[in-house]
Amino acid sequence: MRIQLLILVLMASSSPGLLTCSGPDRGADSLETVATRQTDHPKLRFTTGIRSILEDRQGNVWFGSHNEGAARYADGAYTYYTVADGLSDDQVRSIYEDRDGNIWFECGEGLSIYDGHQIHAVISQDYSVPERWNIRNESLWFKGDPATGYSEAEAHPGVYGYDGKSLRYHKFPMFVDSAAGNQYSVSTPFAEGKNGRVWFGTYSAVVGYDGNSFTLIDNTTLGLSENTGLLHVRSIYEDSRGRLWIGNNGIGVLLRENGRTVNFSQERGLVSPLGTRSGGFISSANTLEHVFAIGEDANGAIWFGDRDTGAWRYDGTSVKNYGTGAGLPVPFVLQIYQSMEGELWFGMEDGSVQRFVNERFQRLF
């Protein structure tokens, strides 16, 4: 079932000199100019979904799949990498480039790095001071080593921070019940916001840290229950206006603005009646309930990728849905990535990468 395809795709940092899996808005070219360029790329051979995308500083494009490893597109051809080539796992949830040009792969289990020559698993982690947080030094953040939960060495829900030299484990101070570790496993990419704040999405909570204090958004703070539907976080994104968007697998999109959080999907009439929801329910048309990707285009419109109903665009006034009738090959959008030229790329469940041109989607990779 597609409900089993867990998406934790990282859309995150824009630190100086750092490229991550969510590309910056360069603002140099209009979308119309980008749309007219030749994009006759050979097709990716992945068939199990595109979970992560990165353009590196050399102009290469990297893709992470659901369970077929990673691929690099350079000079008109693809090079494919799997566990046989050094990846810690063939599920590649996020891809980053650090300040030294190394490429990092956050895998379903473990972390790997490409140094320009080969890929190898990262096994040197520091667990000595898990209580010490320093977001001013750390520029990249990663989930724990297991697919869910935490390892014996980690011992507590938390994240790894990389400062350019070492990889340190930081535990979340608000989750003291170790038995609930899976519930607070990191389930999304980290998102960097205004004033240095960093956001982390876990299955049942979103944690923000600004260097001094933590912000917790969970079922308790939101007043959610089994009757209303609970958090099942699959994507987070802070937009250019400082609004935090939280995509859930089941209750839709939450919007946090000026310290207040509302159910955006519900307010727009885009959720199913509570009585129709159970287990891995499939959403009907015209609903925005299973949101695995969020992004922002060069015009400031917010885009959502749904598991069952395709792509959605919110222009600040109205919300519009684009499904298979608009050219999407399948309805499940796993990743929304902004290219260096300001164009949005959509990673799909069928292993293709689409772009949006003249109100329709077309295959790009």
C-alpha positions in Angstrom: 0.0 0.0 0.0 1.2 3.5 -0.8 0.5 4.5 2.8 3.6 2.4 3.7 5.8 4.7 1.6 7.1 6.9 4.4 8.4 10.2 3.1 10.9 12.3 5.1 12.2 14.5 2.5 14.5 17.4 3.5 13.7 20.9 2.2 15.8 22.9 4.2 18.9 25.0 4.8 20.1 28.1 2.8 23.2 28.8 4.8 25.9 30.8 3.0 28.1 28.5 0.9 25.8 25.6 1.5 23.5 23.8 -1.0 20.8 21.6 0.4 18.0 19.5 -1.0 15.8 22.6 -1.2 17.3 24.9 -3.8 17.5 28.7 -3.3 15.6 31.3 -5.2 18.2 32.9 -7.4 15.8 35.3 -9.1 18.0 35.6 -12.2 15.5 34.2 -14.7 11.8 34.3 -15.1 9.9 31.0 -15.1 8.9 31.8 -18.7 12.5 32.0 -19.7 13.4 28.7 -17.9 10.4 27.0 -19.5 11.7 27.7 -23.1 15.0 26.0 -22.6 15.9 22.6 -24.0 15.2 19.9 -21.4 15.4 16.7 -23.4 17.1 14.7 -20.6 17.3 10.9 -20.8 14.9 9.3 -18.4 15.9 8.2 -14.9 15.6 4.4 -14.6 14.2 4.6 -11.1 10.7 3.2 -10.7 10.1 3.4 -6.9 9.8 7.1 -6.4 12.0 10.2 -6.2 12.5 11.2 -2.5 15.2 13.7 -2.8 16.9 16.1 -5.3 20.0 18.3 -5.2 21.8 20.5 -7.7 25.4 20.7 -6.6 27.8 23.6 -7.2 29.4 21.8 -10.1 26.1 21.7 -12.0 25.4 18.0 -11.4 22.0 16.9 -10.4 21.5 14.2 -7.7 18.4 12.1 -7.2 17.5 9.8 -4.2 15.1 7.0 -4.7 12.8 5.1 -2.4 14.7 1.9 -2.5 17.0 1.9 -5.6 19.8 4.0 -4.4 21.0 7.4 -5.8 21.8 8.7 -9.2 24.0 11.6 -10.5 23.2 13.4 -13.8 26.3 14.9 -15.4 27.3 15.6 -18.9 24.1 14.1 -20.3 24.4 10.8 -18.6 23.4 9.1 -15.3 25.7 7.3 -12.8 23.9 5.1 -10.3 24.9 4.2 -6.8 23.6 1.6 -4.4 24.8 -0.2 -1.2 27.3 -2.0 -3.4 28.9 1.4 -4.1 29.0 2.4 -0.4 25.6 3.7 0.4 24.4 2.7 3.9 21.0 1.9 2.5 19.2 2.0 -0.9 16.5 4.4 0.4 17.8 7.9 0.0 15.6 10.3 1.9 17.6 13.5 1.6 20.7 14.8 -0.2 22.9 17.7 0.8 26.2 19.4 -0.2 28.4 20.8 2.5 30.7 23.8 2.4 33.6 21.6 1.2 31.6 20.2 -1.7 31.0 16.8 -0.2 27.6 15.2 -0.9 25.7 13.7 2.0 23.0 11.1 1.7 20.5 10.7 4.5 19.4 7.1 4.0 16.6 5.0 5.4 19.2 3.6 7.8 22.4 5.4 8.3 24.3 8.2 6.6 26.7 8.2 3.7 29.0 10.7 2.1 30.5 11.2 -1.4 33.9 12.9 -1.3 34.2 13.4 -5.1 35.7 10.0 -5.6 33.7 7.4 -3.7 30.8 6.9 -1.3 31.3 5.5 2.2 29.1 5.2 5.2 29.6 7.7 8.0 30.4 5.9 11.3 32.2 8.6 13.3 29.7 10.2 15.5 30.1 12.1 18.8 27.6 11.2 21.6 29.5 12.8 24.4 27.3 15.9 25.0 23.8 15.2 23.7 22.3 18.0 25.8 24.5 20.7 24.2 22.8 22.5 21.3 24.6 25.0 19.1 22.8 25.9 15.9 25.3 28.6 15.1 27.9 26.0 14.3 25.9 23.2 12.9 25.0 23.7 9.2 23.5 20.3 8.4 21.1 18.2 10.4 20.2 14.6 10.0 17.8 12.1 11.5 18.9 9.2 13.7 20.5 6.1 12.3 17.6 3.6 12.4 14.7 3.9 10.0 12.5 4.8 13.0 13.3 5.1 16.7 16.8 5.4 17.9 19.9 3.3 18.4 21.5 2.2 21.6 24.2 4.8 21.2 21.6 7.6 20.5 19.5 6.4 23.5 16.9 9.2 23.1 14.9 10.9 20.3 17.1 13.5 18.6 19.1 14.6 15.6 22.7 14.8 14.4 24.3 18.2 13.7 27.3 18.6 11.4 29.5 21.7 11.9 31.9 21.1 9.0 34.2 18.9 11.1 32.3 16.5 13.3 28.9 14.9 13.6 27.3 15.3 17.0 24.1 13.8 18.4 21.7 16.2 20.1 18.7 14.9 22.0 15.3 16.6 22.1 14.9 17.7 25.8 11.1 17.6 25.7 10.7 13.9 25.0 11.6 12.1 28.2 9.5 8.9 27.6 12.0 6.6 25.9 9.2 4.1 25.2 7.7 6.7 22.7 10.9 6.9 20.7 9.4 5.8 17.4 6.7 8.5 17.8 9.4 11.2 18.0 11.7 9.9 15.3 12.5 12.6 12.8 10.2 12.1 9.8 11.0 15.2 7.6 13.9 17.2 6.4 14.9 20.0 8.8 13.7 23.4 7.8 15.7 26.6 8.4 13.6 29.6 9.2 14.0 33.3 9.9 16.3 34.6 12.7 18.3 31.4 12.7 15.5 29.1 13.8 15.6 25.5 12.8 12.6 23.3 12.6 12.5 19.5 12.9 9.5 17.3 12.1 8.9 14.1 13.9 6.0 11.7 13.5 3.9 13.2 16.3 5.5 16.7 16.9 7.4 19.6 15.3 10.3 21.0 17.3 11.8 24.5 16.7 15.0 25.8 18.2 16.4 29.3 17.9 19.6 29.0 19.8 18.1 29.9 23.1 14.8 28.1 23.5 12.6 25.3 22.0 9.2 25.6 20.5 7.0 22.4 20.7 4.0 21.8 18.4 2.3 18.5 19.2 -1.1 17.0 19.8 -1.4 18.4 23.3 -0.5 22.0 22.3 -2.9 21.8 19.4 -5.7 20.2 21.3 -5.8 17.2 18.9 -7.3 13.9 19.8 -8.5 10.6 18.2 -11.8 12.4 17.5 -10.1 15.3 15.6 -7.3 13.3 14.1 -3.7 13.3 15.3 -0.5 14.6 13.9 1.3 12.4 11.5 4.0 14.8 10.2 5.4 14.1 6.7 6.7 17.6 5.6 7.6 21.0 7.0 8.5 24.2 5.3 9.0 27.8 6.4 8.2 30.2 3.6 9.7 33.5 2.6 7.1 35.3 4.8 8.1 33.3 7.9 5.0 31.1 7.9 5.5 27.5 9.0 3.6 24.9 6.9 3.2 21.4 8.4 2.1 18.6 6.0 0.4 15.6 7.6 -0.5 12.1 6.5 -4.2 12.1 7.3 -5.3 15.5 8.7 -3.9 17.8 5.9 -1.8 21.0 6.1 -1.4 23.0 9.3 -0.4 26.7 9.1 1.5 28.4 11.9 1.6 32.2 11.7 2.3 34.7 14.4 2.2 32.0 17.1 -1.2 30.6 16.0 -1.7 27.3 14.3 -4.8 26.4 12.2 -5.7 23.5 10.0 -5.4 25.1 6.6 -6.9 22.1 4.8 -9.9 22.1 7.0 -10.5 25.9 6.7 -10.5 25.5 3.0 -12.9 22.6 3.0 -10.3 20.2 1.7 -10.7 17.3 4.3 -12.9 14.3 4.3 -15.6 13.8 6.9 -14.2 12.3 10.0 -16.4 9.2 9.7 -14.8 8.2 6.4 -11.3 8.1 7.8 -9.8 4.8 9.0 -6.3 3.3 8.9 -4.8 4.0 5.5 -7.9 5.6 4.0 -7.6 6.8 0.4 -8.5 10.5 0.0 -11.3 11.4 -2.5 -10.8 14.0 -5.1 -10.7 17.7 -4.0 -9.1 16.8 -0.7 -5.6 17.8 0.7 -5.0 15.4 3.5 -1.9 13.3 2.9 0.8 16.0 2.3 4.4 14.6 1.8 6.0 17.7 0.2 5.8 21.5 0.4 7.6 24.2 -1.6 7.4 27.8 -2.7 7.8 29.0 -6.3 9.5 32.2 -7.5 6.2 34.1 -7.3 5.7 33.3 -3.7 2.9 30.7 -4.2 3.0 27.7 -1.9 2.8 24.2 -3.4 1.8 21.0 -1.7 2.4 17.4 -2.9 -0.4 15.0 -1.9 -0.2 11.2 -1.8 -3.6 10.7 -3.5 -4.6 13.9 -5.2 -1.5 15.3 -6.9 -0.1 18.9 -6.6 -1.8 21.9 -5.2 -1.0 25.6 -5.5 -1.9 28.3 -3.1 -1.4 31.8 -4.5 -2.4 33.6 -1.3 -6.0 33.8 -2.2 -7.2 30.5 -3.7 -6.1 26.9 -3.9 -5.9 25.0 -7.1 -5.4 21.3 -7.7 -3.4 19.7 -10.5 -3.7 15.9 -10.9 -3.2 13.4 -13.6 -5.5 15.4 -15.8 -2.9 18.1 -15.8 -0.2 15.8 -16.9 1.1 14.2 -13.7 1.9 10.5 -14.4 0.7 9.4 -11.0 -1.1 11.3 -8.2 1.6 10.9 -5.5 4.1 13.8 -5.3 7.0 12.9 -3.0 9.3 15.9 -3.4 9.1 19.5 -4.4 12.5 21.1 -5.1 13.3 24.6 -6.3 16.2 24.6 -8.8 18.9 27.1 -8.9 17.1 28.9 -11.7 13.9 29.2 -9.6 12.0 26.4 -11.3 10.0 23.9 -9.2 10.7 20.2 -9.8 8.3 17.6 -8.6 9.6 14.1 -7.7 7.0 11.5 -8.4 6.1 8.0 -7.1 6.8 6.5 -10.5 10.4 7.6 -10.5 10.1 10.6 -12.8 10.8 14.3 -12.1 8.2 16.7 -13.5 8.1 20.4 -14.0 5.1 22.8 -14.3 4.8 24.7 -17.6 1.8 26.6 -18.9 -0.6 25.1 -16.4 0.5 21.5 -17.2 3.2 19.1 -16.1 5.9 17.7 -18.3 8.6 15.1 -17.6 12.0 16.7 -17.0 14.1 13.7 -15.9 
